[in-house]
Amino acid sequence: DTAVSQTPKYLVTQMGNDKSIKCEQNLGHDTMYWYKQDSKKFLKIMFSYNNKELIINETVPNRFSPKSPDKAHLNLHINSLELGDSAVYFCASSLRAGGHGYTFGSGTRLTVV
Amino acid sequence: AQKVTQAQTEISVVEKEDVTLDCVYETRDTTYYLFWYKQPPSGELVFLIRRNSFDEQNEISGRYSWNFQKSTSSFNFTITASQVVDSAVYFCALILKANSKLTFGKGITLSVRP
């Protein structure tokens, strides 16, 4: 069983569309994250949820909205997609907030055309 | 504030050479954790090591070794007798106990030529 699974793995969509990326972890971790990796490979945190509560919300356009229905799931919804949103999005989880190692999903490559 | 600097951007070596990847970090917190991740061409992020700020012992795992020096705020990674399969992007990262934000360096692209 995959510990942190993201779907879809690839997503190609047109500008202006709305799309969602789903993430699920079966590790029993309390904390989940979304990271964005840009074309230069730079990894930056976007959001973090601890037990369904938002604890980190970096400077991200409000077109991006995370949703955590339970502590095993953290989905990312993106409205009105723009060309600059093209990137790889990684979901991750950790046992608890603060200092624990992350387990990453395999990433979702989003291409906006 | 927390920051990780990986000054090397690309390194190319011939197989069987040793290579050291540098990592310098900045934080005023006394309790923190340092990580190295590997990102092979397939794209996934593979955890290599986690080290807490109170443990400066060097660590060796097979061909991999890590040198943590608080005096210079460095956490360097050495691959001995490199192999083609070591070709990847390597990220150093820092997280504070006080928060959950794993901050990455910009990564080092390592190419190992046969």
Interface residues (C-beta under 8 A of the other chain):
Chain A: T31 Y33 K40 K41 F42 L43 K44 I45 S48 N50 I55 I56 V88 F90 A92 S94 A97 G98 G99 H100 G101 Y102 T103 F104 S106 G107 R109
Chain B: T31 Y32 Y33 F35 Y37 Q39 G43 E44 L45 F47 R50 N52 V89 F91 I95 L96 K97 A98 N99 S100 K101 L102 T103 F104 K106 G107 T109
